[in-house]
Amino acid sequence: MKKIKDLEIKPILFIILIISIFLIGITLAYFYNRGTFENKFKSSAYNVELNEEFNNNWGKKEVNITNKDETPIILRINYNEIWVEKKQTNLSKNQIDNNPNNGSCRTKISSNETNKYTLSNIIDGEEVVTKSWTSTWNDFIEGNDGWYYYNKILYANESIKILENISLRNDLVSSSNCYEDYNNYEYELSFNYEAIQADISAVKDIWGYDITLNGGYILWPF
């Protein structure tokens, strides 16, 4: 059986962006941060940093979030993963539909005529790329809106690590009839975050959730 070389499939660097939004009320001022960023960022609303350490290969992919501001914040994050074609093949719809391997492996990204496809991160019910989360990830609660909510206040100069490494399941790829496709694709992982000042009214007004603060802990309604 044809094997895939471990180093032929590369992960794409993490993508991170930032948008700073100020919401000012009549008697209250809420500072609100949201974004998706590349490598490292600082915002004008908060001095928050998202740092990554990676070796441009499978293995070490550390993701840390630090509150370097004097204001305690409440944090929520989500992440997106997608397989991106290294060199677009521009296969026609007829070719995709009539190729049993591509038909089962590729999924069209959009409904336009550009014929851009992605691959599934699941083979035989198992993840092709596994993520080694830290124990801190257990302190994030999944909401009903696709976000993961940190159940602790992130205080000034406090840092948390959420990811340690990612790894490719070569055994799954090599045994799949999709191995040629995976060899022509790269894996992309991106993180989004939103941060808001640690205030019950701010969370209610901006995120729409009623929370309870108990010391440094946050009780979310889900």
Secondary structure, DSSP 8 states (H G I E B T S, - for coil): -----TTTS-EEEEE---EEEEEE-SS-EEEEEEEE-SS----SSS-EEEEEEE-SSSEEEEEEEEE-SSS-EEEEEEEEEEEEESS-----HHHHHH-HHHHHHEEESSSSTT--EEE-SEETTEESEEEEE-GGGGGEEE-SSS-EEESB-B-TTEEEEEEEEEEE-HHHHHHSTTHHHHHTEEEEEEEEEEEEES-HHHHHHHH----EEETTEEE---
